[in-house]
Amino acid sequence: MKLVKAEKIETNKYQLEISIGAEEFEAAIEKAYRKNVKQINMPGFRKGKAPRKMIEKVYGEGAFYEDAINDIYPKAYSDAVDEAKIEPVDKAEIEMSDVDKNGFTFKATVTVKPEVSVKDYKGIKAVKYTAEVTDEEIDAELNRMRERAGRIVPVEGRAAQMGDTAVINFEGFCDGVAFEGGKGENFPLQLGSGQFIPGFEEQVVGKEIDAEFDVEVTFPEQYGEESLAGKPAVFKCKLNELKTKELPEVDDELAKDMSEFSTLDELKADIKAKVQERKDKAAQDDLENRLIDTVIENMEAEIPQCMFDTRIDQSVKEFEYRLQSQGLNLDSYLQYTNMELDAFRKTFAEQADKQVRIRLALEKIVELEGLTASEEEISKEYENMAKNYGMPVDQIKKVLPATEIAQDLAVNKAIDLVRDSAVVTTEAAPQAEEEAPAKKKAPAKKKAPAKKKTEKAEDAE
């Protein structure tokens, strides 16, 4: 392989001209012949035994050129990229020319990583907002423990209330006709959970055990089953049973049953320590995020669109993996949410833009500061990943090369450098902002009596 020319043809775009000589091309042609000859039948020869020259005489001198080129050009291109000292960020456009027995020449046009300038990333002034644990937060944790420790008991002598589990029979009708998937028996419906379509559960409240009654509702306009979307329906119901959760007292017995502690005071102290730890981490994460925001504000770069598109592709793929873990797929999710793929991809655009800018800025700091990861740090990271994923280290190494691990570790060191060099003052978090808003949870899955085609999955981050 010979790199004939490496030319910058426009911002973030290079064209490489690469030449493959006769000797190298001949070796690739011979390799292609040996690979394909077993499948070739020629009169006068046993299958797979035809000489190369005879095949080339019949089918032409270039009979094996295509396979030979496909075998040789990827490595030739990779070697040329290394020699030209460029970092491609997209697939190259390949243009072949002058192919004959003496070799060939090809041009590779490729988008490269942009030139980046980052300034004033040390000594950034920032405020770290801290928050103390409140009694209300401790009580909330204790109430969650009570919920986990609660036991289900039958309800007697009263009507259904919100929070009860109503065991019901139901059958749904639209325009007087029963519809598919709209029937169920002894279905445990927790009132107030939002499992069924809006308005259904409220009409069960106040009903006595063994009562038979009608529930009148209207299916949402964006309902998964299009034939029912926006239509009024009547469900004929019977309340078979009522159950409720009986919660234990908040006392030493709860502490003994739900923790390793013997007293409520010990349990409260442990809860307080753990909640404080979470708050401290949230405050630290918030500080780092605002510092990184300042870094990318001080960055200058002409970033090619393909880098944002690639990051969006990765985000969509990650979202799809999460759907698959819930037994769903992207097509059904898009159908449920009534979204086109292009519109769905656009929901990741802002996030992708920021992620690309952050990575470029931090990689530039790595370069400017000469940050590296030691062999020991790389080995330790492999061990941690193997432990977290339950996979052998060798298997992790096949998926993630050491160069990628080293780069990620170096980027983490860049974050540490920005944080450790910052001029940070500490303030109590404003009351309304003591805790960063929790990630928005997806709405509870709506289990209408009629079957849907899909169930909505959690929102992507």
C-alpha positions, 0 to 999 in steps of 0.5 A: 500500500502506498499513500499517494496523497492526503488532501484536505478538500474542505472543512472536516473533509479529506481525500486520500489517494491510495495505490496498491502495487502489482505484488500485493494485488497478485497475492490478494487475487491468488487468495480470492482464487483459492477461496472460490475455486471449490465452487467452480465447475469447468468442463474437463476438470473435477469440481474445485480443481480448475487452474486459475489461468483456465478460469481467467481465460474463460471468464476474463482476467478480472474474474477474481478482481472484485473479491481481491479488491474487497479483501485488500482495500479495508486494511489499505484504507486503515493503514492510509488513515494512520499514515495521514494522521486523521480521525475519520468520524464517518464511513468513507466514500470509495472510488476505484480506478485503474484496476488491472494486473499491475494493481489499482488506485482508489480514492477515499473521501472521508469526514474527519474529527473537527479541530477543537479549541477549548479555553478557560477550563481551569479555575471555573467559578461555581456554586455547589448547592447542598441540602440536609435530610428532612424529617419528611424524607425520613418518614417517606422512606419509612412509609415505603417500608410499611408498604412493602411490609403490608399484607393484603386482607379482605374488606368487609362491611363497606363499599369500595374506596380508592386504594382498594383492590377490586376483583371484578368481572367485566365485559365491554360494548361499543354501540351495543356490540361486545368487542375483542379483548374487552372481557375479563373475570376476577380481574384484580384492579387497584383503584387509583392505579390508572391501570384502566382507561380514564374514568373507569376506576372512579366508577367502581368506587362506592360499589358494594361487594356483589354489586352489578353495575355499568361503567360508561367511558370514552376511549382516548383519541390516541388509543392503541386499538384504532377501531376503539380510539375516541369511541364511547363504551359501556362495561357491564361489571360485577364486583366479586371481592374487595381487598386492601393492604393492612400496614404495620405500625412504625415502631421497633418491630418494623425495624426488626422485620424490614432491616438489620436493626433492632430499634426504630432509632437505629433504622432512622439513623441509617435512612438519614445517612443513606438519603444524605449520601444520595443528596451529596452525590446529586449535589456533586453531579449537579456541580460537575454538569454545570462545570461541563456546561461552562466548558462547552460554552468556551469551546469552538469547533465546526462539528460535522452533522454526521457526528450528531447523526451517529450519536442519535443512531446510538441513542435510538439503538440504546432505546431499542435495547431497553424496549427489547428487555421489556418484550417490546420493539421499536415498531410497536412503540412508534405505532403506540405513540403515533410517531414517525421514525424521523420525528422520534429521532428528533427527540434525541437531537438536543441530547445528542448535540450536547453529548457530542460537544462534551466529548469533543471538549473533554478529548481536547482537554485530554490532549492539551493536558497529556492525560493518559490511563496506565496499564493498571488502571485499564486492567482494573476497569476491565475487571470492574466491567467483568464483575458488573456484567457477569462476563469473563474479562477476555470476553469484555476485551473482545467487545471493547479494545483497550484503546477505547477503555484508555480513552474513556478513562482519560476523559474521566480524568479530564472531568476530574481536572475541571472539577478539582481546579474549579473555584467552588463555593458552597451554599444551601440549596433553595427550598424548591431545588433541594433535590434535582427533579427525579427522572420523569417516569413513564405514565403507568401502563393503561390496561384497558379492558380491551387489549391494546396492540402495544404497551408504552415503555419507559421514556428514554433518558 
